[in-house]
Amino acid sequence: MPAEKDVLTTGEVARICNVAPRTVSKWFDAGQLKGYRIPGSKDRRIPLNNLIQFMKAHGIPLDGVMSGKTRVLVVDDEKDITDALRKVLAEQAGYEVRTCRNGFEAGLECEKFKPHVVLLDIHLGSEGDARHIAQSVRSSDDLAMTRIIAMSGKLTDGQALTLRQQGFDNFLKKPFQVRQVIEVIEKAHALVH
């Protein structure tokens, strides 16, 4: 998102804040987010200054406005994997990357960081932790646009297909190549835009 743009559509605001466009419309209609309607139309426009004030007042990270970078959260209890993915994804793809090693950290980081894509090890912690994280993201209006990609080294093709029913958008089989990870992130993020 170019920072030099002065007025934004509700869709652009939704992408910046990583929420559904209907959430932005609710903020606007409730008077929380200041803007205007285009005369003779129902379309809403939000001046960038108003958006920044709103984001600061509500603790929404300004990263999306300032950098326009894709935000990726890597959740895996293997430090080697989180360290490698953080370094490679930031350096080679220019993503803003944060990492977590357990479900509790992941929940907190999702609320603060508002990632576009979550790379989630499905064998994280105790049985069901990964599914619980996916369900939490899916139930949050603020994270409606977040895409969740399962990661596993023990996944059969049949199990991979059932992941969609559990709230995952795609999956990666470990070990994977960096190119594969970037392709899956780009494909998932493209669905949002």
C-alpha positions in Angstrom: 0.0 0.0 0.0 1.6 3.3 -1.0 2.0 5.5 2.0 1.7 8.6 -0.2 -2.0 7.9 -0.9 -4.2 10.4 1.0 -7.6 8.8 0.8 -8.4 5.0 1.1 -11.3 2.8 0.2 -12.8 0.5 2.8 -11.1 -2.5 1.1 -7.7 -0.8 1.4 -8.3 0.0 5.0 -9.3 -3.6 5.6 -6.1 -4.9 4.1 -4.0 -2.5 6.2 -5.7 -3.4 9.4 -6.1 -7.0 8.4 -9.8 -7.2 9.0 -12.8 -7.9 6.8 -14.2 -5.0 4.8 -17.5 -5.3 6.6 -15.6 -4.6 9.9 -14.3 -1.3 8.4 -17.9 -0.4 7.3 -19.1 -1.0 10.9 -16.4 1.2 12.3 -17.3 3.9 9.8 -21.1 3.6 10.3 -20.6 3.7 14.1 -18.6 6.9 13.8 -15.5 5.4 15.2 -13.5 5.7 11.9 -14.0 9.2 10.4 -14.4 9.6 6.7 -17.0 10.5 4.1 -19.3 9.0 1.5 -18.9 9.7 -2.2 -21.9 11.9 -3.2 -24.6 9.8 -5.0 -23.0 6.6 -3.9 -22.8 4.3 -0.8 -19.0 4.1 -1.2 -17.0 5.2 1.8 -13.6 6.9 1.8 -11.2 7.3 4.7 -8.5 9.9 4.8 -5.1 8.4 5.7 -4.7 10.8 8.7 -8.0 9.6 10.1 -7.0 6.0 9.7 -3.7 6.6 11.4 -5.4 8.3 14.4 -7.9 5.4 14.6 -5.2 2.8 14.5 -3.2 4.5 17.2 -6.3 4.9 19.4 -7.2 1.2 19.1 -3.6 -0.2 19.3 -3.6 -1.5 15.7 0.0 -1.8 14.4 0.9 0.9 11.9 3.1 -1.6 10.0 0.6 -2.0 7.1 0.4 1.7 6.5 4.1 2.4 6.7 5.7 -0.6 5.0 3.0 -2.3 3.0 4.9 -5.5 3.7 3.3 -8.9 4.0 3.1 -9.9 7.7 3.9 -13.5 8.5 3.7 -15.2 11.8 5.7 -18.5 12.2 4.4 -20.8 15.0 6.6 -23.8 15.6 8.2 -25.2 18.8 11.4 -26.1 16.9 13.8 -23.1 17.3 15.8 -24.1 14.2 12.8 -23.8 12.0 11.5 -20.5 13.4 15.0 -18.9 13.2 15.6 -20.2 9.6 12.1 -19.1 8.4 12.4 -15.7 10.0 15.8 -15.0 8.4 15.0 -16.4 4.9 11.5 -14.9 4.6 12.7 -11.5 5.7 15.8 -11.4 3.5 14.6 -13.2 0.4 10.9 -12.2 0.2 11.0 -8.9 2.2 8.2 -10.0 4.6 7.8 -8.7 8.1 8.2 -11.9 10.1 7.6 -12.7 13.8 7.9 -16.1 15.5 6.3 -18.0 18.4 7.1 -21.3 20.0 3.7 -22.1 21.7 0.0 -21.6 21.4 -0.3 -18.9 24.1 2.4 -16.7 22.5 0.7 -17.3 19.1 -2.7 -16.0 20.4 -1.1 -12.9 21.8 1.0 -12.2 18.7 -2.0 -12.7 16.4 -3.9 -10.0 18.3 -0.9 -7.5 18.3 0.7 -8.3 15.0 -2.4 -9.0 12.9 -0.5 -11.3 10.5 -1.6 -11.7 6.9 -0.4 -15.3 6.9 0.3 -17.7 9.8 2.6 -20.7 9.2 1.5 -23.1 11.9 3.1 -26.4 12.9 0.1 -28.7 13.4 2.0 -30.9 15.9 2.6 -27.9 18.2 2.3 -28.6 22.0 -0.4 -30.9 23.1 -3.0 -32.6 20.9 -5.3 -30.0 19.4 -3.2 -26.8 20.1 -2.9 -26.0 16.4 -6.6 -26.6 15.8 -7.4 -24.3 18.7 -5.2 -21.6 17.3 -6.8 -21.9 13.9 -10.3 -21.8 15.5 -9.4 -18.7 17.5 -8.1 -16.9 14.4 -11.3 -18.0 12.4 -13.6 -16.7 15.2 -12.0 -13.2 15.4 -13.5 -10.5 13.2 -10.2 -8.7 13.3 -8.3 -11.6 11.9 -10.9 -12.5 9.2 -8.5 -11.9 6.4 -5.6 -13.9 8.0 -4.7 -17.1 6.1 -3.4 -20.1 8.0 -1.0 -22.6 6.5 -0.4 -25.9 8.3 3.1 -27.3 8.5 4.0 -30.9 9.2 6.5 -33.6 8.5 4.1 -36.4 9.4 1.1 -35.6 7.2 -0.4 -38.0 4.7 -2.2 -36.7 1.7 -5.6 -37.8 3.1 -4.9 -35.9 6.4 -3.8 -32.8 4.5 -7.2 -32.7 2.7 -9.1 -32.7 6.1 -7.1 -29.7 7.3 -9.4 -27.4 5.3 -12.3 -28.5 7.4 -10.3 -27.6 10.5 -9.8 -24.0 9.4 -6.5 -24.2 7.5 -6.2 -22.6 4.0 -3.2 -24.7 2.8 -0.4 -26.9 4.0 3.3 -27.4 3.6 5.1 -30.8 4.1 8.4 -30.7 6.0 11.1 -30.6 4.9 10.3 -27.9 2.4 12.3 -25.6 0.1 12.2 -21.8 0.7 10.7 -21.3 -2.8 7.8 -23.6 -1.8 7.1 -21.6 1.4 7.2 -18.3 -0.5 4.9 -19.6 -3.2 2.3 -20.8 -0.6 2.5 -17.5 1.3 2.0 -15.5 -2.0 -0.9 -17.7 -3.1 -2.6 -17.4 0.3 -2.0 -13.7 0.5 -3.3 -13.2 -3.0 -6.6 -14.6 -2.0 -7.0 -11.8 0.5 -6.3 -9.1 -2.1 
